[in-house]
Amino acid sequence: AADREGGSMASRKGARPTGTDGSDHQYRMVVESKYQRVADSKKRLRGMLALQALYHACFLLWSSIPILEGKRLAPVAMLSPLFGFLAIIAGRNGVGIGQARTKSFLLAVYAFLSVVLTLLSVASAYFMRFTVPYADSYPLRLGKVFEKMFGLDKDLVSAFGQMIEGFLQIAGILVQASGAYLALQLRSSTHAKKA
């Protein structure tokens, strides 16, 4: 409430210090938009790195269906999580921890690995859909394992497995491609900030 006699505003914590009545707004520092863009890009890329880690964990679980059957894991199934792990390390170090500087070379490595992972995801989706016979597909194999272990309906579990596999294929392509795009965007924003 305004003090009627003095004409000054009082706050809940007492009288306001002089010089902070808002009239000094033209002298206050403002963060330039290029610095704000870099901070926003870092935040988005950190979120994408977390999504990539989640995706690769789910992919590894899905690829371990042969282990449930008592078989060995296919070596090819380890390529995506291996490249994914390397990409996440490069991306995390490239984006910097906290307010650390962005490392342009590591962002380029991360973007390259993310593009490779995108191509691996596309190739995996193609081969799983068009070259693997249905009798050897992971959804059907999962259905057989769950029928044997838990007595669940094989066809129902297989249908659910097909949805999971399709979701993983789409997520893999989108997450990896988005990660590459965000890394390149951050890299270009960082170069623009230096200029």
C-alpha positions in Angstrom: 0.0 0.0 0.0 1.1 3.5 -0.7 2.2 5.7 2.2 -0.1 8.7 2.0 2.3 11.1 3.7 5.6 10.2 2.1 4.3 9.0 -1.3 6.6 5.9 -1.4 5.7 2.3 -1.7 6.3 -0.1 1.2 7.0 -3.8 0.7 6.2 -6.7 3.0 9.9 -6.8 4.0 10.2 -3.2 4.8 11.1 0.0 2.8 12.4 -0.5 -0.7 16.1 0.4 -1.2 16.6 3.6 -3.2 17.4 3.2 -6.9 15.2 0.1 -7.4 12.0 1.8 -8.2 12.1 0.6 -11.8 13.4 3.9 -13.2 16.8 2.3 -13.8 15.5 -0.3 -16.3 17.4 1.2 -19.2 20.7 0.6 -17.5 20.1 -3.0 -16.6 21.9 -5.8 -18.4 20.0 -7.9 -20.8 21.0 -11.4 -22.0 21.6 -11.2 -25.8 19.4 -13.6 -27.8 22.4 -15.5 -29.2 23.4 -16.5 -25.7 19.8 -17.5 -24.8 19.6 -19.6 -28.0 22.8 -21.5 -26.9 21.4 -22.1 -23.4 18.1 -23.3 -24.9 19.9 -25.6 -27.4 22.0 -27.1 -24.5 18.9 -27.8 -22.5 17.2 -29.5 -25.4 20.2 -31.6 -26.3 20.6 -32.7 -22.7 17.0 -33.9 -22.8 17.6 -35.7 -26.1 20.7 -37.4 -24.6 18.4 -38.7 -21.8 15.9 -39.9 -24.4 18.7 -41.6 -26.3 19.9 -43.4 -23.2 16.3 -44.6 -22.5 15.9 -45.7 -26.1 19.2 -47.7 -26.1 18.2 -49.4 -22.8 14.9 -50.4 -24.2 16.5 -51.6 -27.5 19.0 -53.7 -25.5 16.1 -55.3 -23.6 14.3 -56.0 -26.8 17.4 -57.5 -28.4 17.9 -59.8 -25.5 14.9 -62.0 -26.4 17.3 -64.8 -27.6 18.7 -64.9 -24.0 15.2 -65.8 -22.8 15.2 -68.7 -25.2 18.5 -69.9 -23.9 20.4 -68.7 -27.0 23.3 -66.3 -27.5 22.7 -62.6 -28.2 23.4 -61.7 -31.9 26.6 -59.7 -32.2 24.8 -57.3 -34.7 22.3 -56.5 -32.0 25.1 -55.0 -29.9 26.1 -52.4 -32.6 23.4 -49.9 -31.9 23.8 -49.8 -28.1 27.6 -49.7 -28.5 27.5 -46.7 -30.9 24.7 -45.2 -28.8 26.8 -45.4 -25.7 29.7 -43.7 -27.5 27.4 -41.1 -28.9 26.0 -40.3 -25.5 29.5 -39.9 -24.0 30.5 -37.6 -26.9 27.3 -35.6 -26.7 27.4 -35.2 -22.9 31.0 -34.1 -23.0 30.4 -31.9 -26.0 27.4 -30.1 -24.5 29.4 -29.4 -21.3 28.4 -30.0 -17.7 26.7 -27.0 -16.1 28.0 -23.8 -17.5 31.1 -25.4 -19.1 32.0 -24.4 -22.6 30.6 -26.4 -25.5 33.2 -28.5 -27.3 32.5 -28.2 -31.0 34.6 -31.3 -32.0 32.7 -33.6 -29.6 29.4 -32.3 -30.8 30.5 -33.1 -34.4 31.5 -36.6 -33.2 28.1 -37.0 -31.5 26.2 -35.7 -34.6 28.2 -38.2 -36.8 27.4 -41.1 -34.5 23.8 -40.1 -34.3 23.6 -40.1 -38.1 25.2 -43.5 -38.2 22.6 -44.7 -35.6 19.8 -43.2 -37.6 20.9 -45.3 -40.6 21.3 -48.4 -38.5 17.8 -47.8 -37.2 16.4 -47.5 -40.7 18.3 -50.6 -41.9 17.1 -52.6 -38.8 13.5 -51.6 -39.4 13.8 -52.6 -43.1 15.4 -56.0 -42.4 13.1 -56.8 -39.5 10.0 -56.0 -41.6 10.9 -57.3 -45.0 13.6 -59.9 -44.8 13.1 -61.8 -41.5 10.5 -64.6 -41.8 7.6 -64.2 -39.4 8.6 -67.5 -37.7 11.9 -66.0 -36.8 10.6 -62.6 -35.8 11.2 -61.3 -32.3 7.5 -60.7 -31.6 6.6 -64.3 -32.3 9.6 -65.6 -30.4 8.6 -63.4 -27.4 5.1 -64.9 -27.7 6.4 -68.4 -27.6 8.7 -67.6 -24.6 5.8 -66.0 -22.6 3.5 -68.9 -23.5 6.0 -71.4 -22.2 7.1 -69.5 -19.1 3.8 -67.8 -18.0 1.1 -69.6 -19.9 0.0 -66.4 -21.8 -1.6 -66.5 -25.2 1.2 -66.6 -27.8 -0.8 -64.6 -30.4 -1.7 -61.8 -27.9 1.9 -61.4 -26.7 3.1 -61.5 -30.3 0.7 -58.7 -31.3 1.9 -56.7 -28.3 5.5 -57.5 -29.3 4.8 -56.2 -32.8 3.6 -52.9 -31.4 6.7 -52.7 -29.2 9.0 -53.5 -32.1 7.4 -50.9 -34.3 7.5 -48.3 -31.6 11.2 -49.0 -31.0 12.0 -48.7 -34.8 10.2 -45.4 -35.1 11.6 -44.1 -31.9 15.1 -45.1 -32.9 14.9 -43.2 -36.2 13.4 -40.1 -34.6 15.5 -39.9 -31.5 18.8 -40.4 -33.4 18.0 -37.9 -36.1 16.7 -35.3 -33.6 19.9 -35.7 -31.6 22.1 -35.1 -34.7 20.0 -32.1 -35.7 20.2 -30.5 -32.2 23.9 -31.1 -31.9 24.5 -29.4 -35.3 22.2 -26.6 -34.3 24.1 -26.1 -31.0 27.4 -26.2 -32.8 26.3 -23.5 -35.3 24.8 -21.4 -32.4 28.1 -21.6 -30.6 30.1 -20.5 -33.6 27.6 -17.6 -34.1 28.1 -16.6 -30.4 31.9 -16.4 -30.9 31.5 -14.2 -33.9 
